[in-house]
Amino acid sequence: MHSFTSDDLIQFVYNEASIQKTAAIKVALETDWSLRDKYDEILSAHQSLGTKIFSPRQEVIDKILEYAEKSVNHLSHHI
């Protein structure tokens, strides 16, 4: 029996696993209750993420832009 990692299960949940690995995980999930528990946890976390879009505060964006401007000005003076 193959032992699957959390990374394997994450690939499976996101449909990024190979066809062979996907098939093997499906079979294993039917008989390996420990693996099924891990899978359920990962699936639950995936579903709780949903489609929420997170954005940084405007203050953070302004600081990044300020830093980028300083960096460009610094580089242009050394060319």
C-alpha positions in Angstrom: 0.0 0.0 0.0 1.3 3.5 -0.9 1.5 6.1 1.7 0.4 9.5 0.6 1.6 12.8 2.0 -0.5 15.9 2.8 1.0 17.4 -0.4 -0.4 14.5 -2.4 -3.8 15.1 -1.0 -3.6 18.9 -1.7 -2.7 18.1 -5.3 -5.7 15.7 -5.4 -8.1 18.3 -3.9 -6.9 21.0 -6.4 -7.0 18.4 -9.3 -3.3 18.8 -9.9 -2.3 15.2 -9.2 -1.4 12.9 -12.1 -4.0 10.5 -13.5 -2.2 7.6 -11.9 -1.9 9.3 -8.5 -5.5 10.4 -8.6 -6.7 6.9 -9.2 -4.4 5.5 -6.4 -5.6 8.1 -3.9 -9.3 7.4 -4.8 -8.7 3.7 -4.0 -6.8 4.4 -0.8 -9.5 6.8 0.5 -12.0 3.9 0.4 -9.9 1.8 2.8 -7.5 3.9 4.7 -9.4 5.8 7.4 -6.4 7.7 8.6 -5.8 9.0 5.1 -9.6 9.8 4.8 -9.4 11.9 8.0 -6.4 13.9 6.5 -8.3 14.3 3.3 -11.4 15.5 5.0 -9.4 18.1 6.9 -7.7 19.4 3.8 -11.0 19.4 1.9 -12.7 21.3 4.7 -9.9 23.9 4.8 -10.1 24.2 1.0 -13.8 24.8 1.1 -13.5 27.3 3.9 -11.2 29.4 1.8 -13.9 29.7 -0.8 -13.4 32.4 -3.3 -12.6 35.2 -0.9 -10.3 37.8 -2.3 -7.9 39.5 0.1 -6.5 42.9 -0.5 -3.7 44.7 1.4 -4.5 47.9 3.2 -3.9 51.1 1.1 -1.2 52.0 3.5 0.8 48.9 2.6 0.4 49.5 -1.1 1.5 53.1 -0.7 4.7 52.0 1.2 5.5 49.5 -1.5 5.1 52.1 -4.2 7.2 54.6 -2.2 9.9 52.0 -1.8 9.9 51.2 -5.5 10.1 54.8 -6.4 13.1 55.3 -4.1 14.8 52.3 -5.5 14.3 53.4 -9.1 15.6 56.9 -8.3 18.6 55.4 -6.5 19.4 53.2 -9.4 19.0 56.0 -12.0 21.6 58.2 -10.1 24.1 55.4 -10.3 23.9 54.7 -14.0 
